[in-house]
C-alpha cells in the first residue's frame, strides 16, 4: 500500500489482511516499522490496528509503531488459535507534525505470527 501525507496532516487508511494458521497452540501477531534509507523521519507517527479474524483471538487496539528509534515490536492480536480468514479489517493512522522533516520517506511494516 502506498500513500502520501503533508506536514501538519493526519490520514486514516482502511485495508484488509488474510491469515492462515493451523498451529494448535495460542499465537500472537505483532508488527514493527522500519524506515528505508539512511535519513530518519522526525515528526512522523504511524499506528496500526488489526481486527480479530472471525471471532478468533482479540485485538489489542491501535498501537503506535515507532519509526527511526530502532526496531520495536508491538503486539496487535493475542490468543489467536487455528484460523483461516481473509478480508479482515486493518487500519493505519498516519500523523505528520507541522515540524516534520520535508522530503520523501519509505516505511515498511513487518508482521510476525508467533506461538506463545
N, C-alpha and C positions, 0 to 999 in steps of 0.2 A: 504494500500500500504506500502511496506517496501523497504528500500534501505540502503546502507551504503556509507559513504564518508570518505576519508582520510584527514589528516591535509594538508592544502595548496591546496585543490581541490575545484572545483565548479562542480555542476551537475544540469542538467535540466531534469525534469520528466514530460512527457506529458501523461495525462489521460483524462477521461471524467466524467461528472456528469449528473444526472437526476433531474428534478424539476417538481412538480405538485402543482399548487395552483389555487384556484378558487375564491379568495377574490376579491371583486370589487374595493378595494382601492389600491393605488400605494404602492409597497413594496420594501424593500431593502434586500440584502443578505450580511451578514457580517461574519467575521471569526476571531477567536483568536487561539493562540497556547499555549499549556501548556506542560511543561516538567514533565514527570512522575518520581517519586523518589525524594530524598532529595538533590541530587547533581545538582547544576545549571550549565549549559554549559557556557563556555566562548569561544568566537571566532566562534560561530555558528550563521549563519543568514539564515532564510528561508523566501521566499516570495511566494505569490500565486496570480494568475491572472485567472479570470473567463471570458469566452466569454459570450456574451448576448445570451440567447436562442431564436432562430427563429426570430430575429429582435425585440424581446420584451425587453425593458429596455436598459440600457447602462452600459458597463464595466467602472470601474474607473481606469483601468490599473493595473499593478503589485503593490502590497502592501506588505511591509515588515511586518511580524508578529513577534513582539518581543518575545523572549523566555527567561524566567528566570527573567523578570523585572515586574512581576505582570501581571495580565490579561489585555491586551489592545486589544480592538475590532477595526477592520478595515473594512470599507465598500468596498465590491468588486463589487456589482451590485446595480444600482439605477433605479428608475422609472419602476419597474417590475410590469406588470399587470397580469391578469389571463393568465396562461400559462401551457402547458403540453409538456415537451420536454425531450429527452434523447440523449445521445451521444454528449453532448455539451462540448467543449474544456475547460480543466482546466490544467494550467501549474504551476508547482512548480519549484523554483530555490533554491538550497541549496549551501551555500558557507561556507567553513571551513578554517579559517585562519591558517597559519603555527604555530601560538602560541596557538591554541585551546587546551583545556584540552583533554588529552588522556583518552579513555575509551568508554563505551557504553552508549548511551542516547536514550530515547524513547520520542518522541514528538507527542502529539495528537493535531489535529486541529478540532475545533468545528465550524460548520456553522449554522447560525441562519437566518431565514426568518422572517421579522417583517414589520408591517404596518407603514406608516409614519404619 
